[in-house]
Amino acid sequence: MRPTADSLIRPSDEVAEALDSGAPVVALESTIISHGLPQPRNLQVARELEEIVRSAGAVPATIAVLDGVARVGLSEAELERIATEPGLRKLSQRDLPLASALKASGATTVAATSFLAARAGVRVFATGGLGGVHRGWTVDQDESADLDTLARTRITVVCAGVKSILDVPATLQRLETRGVTVAGYRTDEFPGFYLHSSGRPVEWRIEKPEDAAAVMRGQDAFGGQETALIVANPVPEDQQLDPALHDRVLTEALAAAESQGVTGQAITPFLLDYLVRGTGGASLEANLAAVRGNTALAAEIAAAWSRS
């Protein structure tokens, strides 16, 4: 028998019930659990993010692939598995058919989470920072799959901008070219992931969750290309990474990557790990502050969307 979306994408009972009743649901990625944080803190953070969603009256849908099946909403045992199982793959959208065919397990990136959430009927997704155009793109043309997926997936992503190790101006230009809607949440400047601001302007600003829901309704009413809405929510200034420290360590990290010949898929984890070590863990704390804020806002937007 040929597989179908119903057999390959399996919402939890709680998520399925919420979707059927029109209750608010927030998708959460799983790579931060499996690859982004050390044990046992990763499981603690996973539970904390789900509790943030629940405290706002929404249902969390942490997404991962287990034994070839995409799970939209994890049980406690499944959450623990993602946090502790060695050798879990990091799955982008292109990897999903392979993982399904080979009955593999893995955590989902922004691209895969966005795709699976939208396929399951979840409209709002919270994450830390997006992938984008890498520095030196003119040489190796390294660009995250996140951008392509967001250009053809109707999902609202609440994030703290794109990872600051990337070429932020080029990424914003690429999002514009691909028709992805971007709005700053109570800000006129695009967030800088670890930093409150990247220093780049954002053309549109919204002030409340209901504004985001109204934009989402407009996307559906206009029709056309199924693109995402990015709600760029900056980390609070008092919780950001010190900008001078960020710039110094990032410069060192980029030089180290070049001297060691680190390129391709290895560059992002290399730079992020260098930042964690070079800032004494301060970059990780800023990342988590951003994720918490984005998760809370996503739950408010999902609630506003469910009321609309």
C-alpha positions in Angstrom: 0.0 0.0 0.0 1.3 3.4 -0.9 1.9 5.8 2.1 -0.4 8.8 2.5 -0.1 12.0 4.4 -2.4 10.6 7.0 -0.1 7.6 7.6 3.1 9.7 7.6 2.0 12.7 9.6 0.4 11.8 12.9 -0.9 14.5 15.2 -1.2 13.6 18.9 -4.8 13.1 20.2 -4.6 16.4 22.0 -3.4 18.3 18.9 -5.9 16.6 16.7 -8.8 17.5 19.0 -7.6 21.1 19.2 -7.4 21.4 15.5 -10.9 19.8 15.0 -12.4 22.3 17.5 -10.6 25.3 16.3 -8.6 25.8 19.5 -5.2 27.5 19.3 -2.2 25.4 18.6 1.5 26.4 18.5 4.1 24.3 16.7 7.6 23.9 18.3 10.7 22.6 16.6 12.8 19.8 18.1 16.3 20.5 16.9 16.8 22.8 19.9 16.1 19.8 22.1 18.2 17.2 20.4 21.1 19.4 19.0 20.9 22.8 20.5 21.2 22.2 24.3 23.1 19.9 26.6 21.4 17.2 28.7 19.5 17.4 30.9 18.8 21.1 30.3 17.4 20.3 26.9 14.5 18.3 28.3 13.8 21.0 31.0 13.6 23.7 28.3 11.4 21.5 26.1 8.9 21.1 29.0 9.2 24.8 29.8 8.3 25.9 26.3 5.3 23.6 26.2 4.2 25.0 29.6 4.5 28.6 28.2 2.1 27.6 25.4 -0.3 25.9 27.8 -0.3 28.8 30.2 -1.5 31.1 27.4 -4.5 28.7 26.7 -3.0 27.1 23.6 -1.9 23.5 22.8 1.8 22.8 22.2 2.7 20.7 19.2 6.4 19.9 19.4 7.3 18.2 16.1 9.8 15.4 15.4 10.1 12.2 13.3 10.1 8.9 15.2 10.6 5.6 13.4 9.7 7.2 10.1 6.4 8.9 11.3 6.2 12.7 11.7 4.7 13.3 15.1 2.9 16.6 15.5 2.7 16.9 19.3 4.8 14.6 21.5 4.0 12.6 24.6 6.2 12.9 27.6 8.0 9.7 26.7 8.5 10.9 23.1 9.8 14.2 24.3 12.3 12.4 26.5 13.3 10.3 23.6 14.2 13.3 21.5 16.1 14.7 24.4 18.2 11.6 25.2 18.4 9.3 22.2 21.9 9.3 20.7 22.5 9.6 17.0 19.2 11.4 16.2 19.4 13.0 12.8 18.7 16.7 12.1 16.0 16.6 9.4 15.2 19.3 6.9 12.2 19.1 4.6 14.1 17.3 1.9 15.0 14.5 4.4 11.5 13.6 5.3 10.8 11.1 2.6 14.1 9.3 3.3 13.4 9.2 7.0 10.0 7.8 6.3 11.2 5.1 3.9 14.0 4.0 6.2 12.0 4.3 9.4 14.5 6.7 10.8 14.1 9.1 13.7 15.2 12.7 13.9 14.6 16.2 15.1 13.1 18.7 12.7 14.6 22.0 11.5 12.7 25.2 10.9 12.1 24.1 7.3 10.8 20.6 8.2 8.8 21.9 11.2 7.2 24.6 9.1 6.3 22.1 6.4 4.9 19.5 8.7 3.0 22.0 10.8 1.3 23.4 7.8 0.5 20.0 6.4 -1.1 19.1 9.7 -3.2 22.3 9.8 -1.2 24.2 12.4 -0.8 27.8 11.4 1.5 29.3 14.1 5.1 28.2 14.8 7.6 29.6 17.4 11.3 29.3 17.1 14.5 31.1 18.0 16.1 32.4 14.8 15.7 31.5 11.2 18.4 30.3 8.8 19.2 32.4 5.8 21.9 33.5 3.4 25.4 32.7 4.7 28.3 35.2 4.6 30.4 34.8 1.5 27.4 33.6 -0.5 29.0 34.9 -3.7 31.7 32.3 -3.3 29.9 29.1 -2.2 26.2 30.1 -2.5 25.3 28.6 0.9 21.6 29.4 1.7 19.4 27.8 4.3 16.5 25.6 3.1 14.4 27.6 5.6 14.0 30.4 3.0 12.7 28.2 0.2 10.3 26.4 2.5 8.9 29.7 3.9 8.5 31.0 0.3 5.9 28.2 -0.4 4.4 27.4 3.0 1.5 29.2 4.6 2.7 29.4 8.2 3.2 32.2 10.7 6.7 32.0 12.2 7.5 34.0 15.4 11.2 34.4 15.6 14.0 36.8 16.8 15.1 37.4 13.2 17.8 35.3 11.6 20.9 33.9 13.2 23.4 36.7 13.6 26.2 34.6 12.1 24.5 35.0 8.7 24.4 37.8 6.1 21.3 39.6 7.5 20.9 42.2 4.7 21.2 39.5 2.0 18.7 37.3 3.9 16.2 40.2 4.1 16.6 40.8 0.4 16.1 37.2 -0.4 12.9 37.1 1.7 11.6 40.1 -0.2 12.5 38.5 -3.6 10.6 35.3 -2.6 7.5 37.2 -1.4 7.7 36.3 2.2 5.8 38.8 4.4 7.9 40.2 7.3 6.6 42.4 10.1 8.4 43.7 13.2 6.6 43.2 16.5 6.7 46.5 18.2 9.9 47.4 16.5 11.1 49.3 13.4 14.4 47.4 13.3 14.8 43.7 12.3 15.9 41.8 15.4 19.5 40.4 15.6 18.8 37.0 17.2 21.1 37.3 20.2 20.8 41.0 19.9 17.8 43.3 20.2 18.5 44.8 16.8 20.4 43.9 13.7 20.7 47.5 12.8 18.6 46.9 9.6 15.1 48.5 9.2 12.0 46.5 8.8 9.3 48.1 6.7 6.2 47.0 8.5 5.4 47.0 12.2 2.6 45.4 14.1 1.6 46.2 17.7 -0.5 43.3 19.0 -1.3 39.7 18.3 -4.6 40.6 16.7 -2.6 42.5 14.1 -0.8 39.3 13.1 -4.1 37.4 12.9 -5.5 40.1 10.6 -2.4 39.8 8.4 -3.0 36.0 8.3 -6.6 36.6 7.2 -5.4 38.9 4.5 -3.0 36.3 3.2 -5.8 33.8 2.9 -8.2 36.3 1.3 -5.7 37.5 -1.3 -4.7 34.0 -2.2 -1.8 33.6 -4.6 1.5 32.1 -3.6 1.4 30.2 -0.3 4.0 32.2 1.6 4.8 32.6 5.2 4.4 35.5 7.6 7.5 36.2 9.7 6.7 38.0 13.0 10.1 39.4 14.0 10.1 39.6 17.8 13.3 41.1 19.4 14.8 39.7 22.5 14.4 42.3 25.3 17.4 44.7 25.5 18.1 43.7 29.1 18.3 40.0 28.1 20.3 40.4 24.9 24.0 39.4 24.5 26.3 42.3 25.0 26.7 43.7 21.5 30.5 44.4 21.8 31.1 40.9 23.1 29.0 39.4 20.3 30.9 41.3 17.6 34.3 40.4 19.0 33.6 36.7 19.4 31.8 36.4 16.1 34.8 38.0 14.3 37.0 35.4 16.0 34.7 32.6 15.1 34.6 33.5 11.4 38.4 33.7 11.3 38.7 30.3 13.0 36.2 28.8 10.6 38.2 30.1 7.6 41.6 29.0 9.0 40.2 25.5 9.8 38.4 25.1 6.4 35.0 24.7 7.9 32.3 25.1 5.2 28.9 23.9 4.2 26.5 22.3 6.7 29.3 22.3 9.3 29.7 26.1 9.4 26.5 27.0 11.4 27.1 24.5 14.3 30.7 25.5 14.4 30.0 29.2 14.7 27.2 28.8 17.2 29.3 26.5 19.4 32.2 29.0 19.2 29.9 31.8 20.3 28.7 29.7 23.3 32.2 29.0 24.4 33.6 32.4 23.6 30.8 34.2 25.5 30.9 31.9 28.5 27.4 30.6 27.8 25.9 34.1 27.5 24.9 33.6 23.9 22.9 30.5 24.9 21.1 32.4 27.6 20.2 35.1 25.1 19.0 32.5 22.7 16.7 30.9 25.3 15.4 34.3 26.3 14.4 34.9 22.7 12.8 31.5 22.3 10.7 32.0 25.5 9.5 35.4 24.3 8.7 34.0 20.9 6.8 31.1 22.3 4.7 33.3 24.5 3.9 35.6 21.6 3.1 32.7 19.3 0.6 31.4 21.8 -1.1 34.8 21.9 -1.2 35.0 18.1 -2.6 31.5 17.8 -5.3 32.5 20.3 -6.2 35.6 18.3 -6.2 33.5 15.1 -8.6 31.0 16.6 -11.0 33.8 17.6 -10.9 35.3 14.1 
